Amino acid sequence: MLKFITSSMLNMFFRCPEQFRRRYLEGEIIPPGIAAAIGRSVHKAAEENHKHKLLKEEDLPKDYLQDFARDAYVKIVENEGVYFAPEELDQAKKLIAEGLDSSVKLTGLYRDKIAPEIFPFLIEKEIHIKVNNFPVLFRGTIDLLTKNFLIYDFKTGHKKWTEEQAENSLQPTFYWQMVKAVTGRPPEGFVFKVLIDKKEPEIQTLVTKRTDEDFLVIIRMAEVVLKAVETGLFPPTNPNNWWCSPKFCGYYATCPYIPSYKKTKILARGF
């Protein structure tokens, strides 16, 4: 039985229940891809800056934060490994080096363009909330709540988000409810800062809001997850979905819903 539900768990379950089973019930953890390693290293550098600013009311130097991100990226790669799709294996060293450069570059962008507007109130606050008679807790870690009561979340990638991505994301709904539970008041908004990795990097800002009704939907989704855990029924995703491929799913080569001849082709390419 699960002890809690997070937005990441819901995202994975409704993307592919079988993937959810492997990750959260069987404990089969796939190493992060390069994109995830970049995002986490930038996040760790931003967290370091926010902790300092909460105490000293000033931002850390740019070169310090970039060195911090570089070290964080190296630790992630060395300690957790990196997942590569079969067609990426022969370029692994190059991709790792490019990822390191990106983490440093995007951290610099954060320091120049975002950090000055941030005045932290809560940082990396893990919150568990109990909802009526629901059998498990809802859990989340709020990365940053500012003094003007905005929740911030930083994303990295190679292209802009759509408005629909921000509006449909489950993460703001979780954090919205958790801030309300802890402080007694809802936040003023949820701010996505998307750091776009390209030759001339740029920042996209998307602001979204949630209501109590949005969290009722989360509860209904969580009920479906618990029912699946109770019955042991975890169907596969539609194989036409773009994420059902060896490039985007580390479980692909061992998935019981993938024909053996397709797995053989993957293994022949060095996976």
Protein Blocks (a to p, Z undefined) as FASTA:
>chain_A
ZZbdcfklmmmmmmommlmmmmmmnopacdddfklmmmmmmmmmmmmmmmmmmmnopacd
fklmmmmmmmmmmmmmmmnopaddfklmmmmmmmmmmmmmmmmmmmmmmmmmmmmmpccf
beciacdddehjbfbdcddddfbacfkopacdddddfbdcdfklmmmpmklmmmmmmmmm
mnopacfbdcdddddddfbdcdddddddddfklmmmmmmmmmmmmmmmmnopacdddfkb
mklcfklmmklmmcckbcfklmmmmmmnoZZ
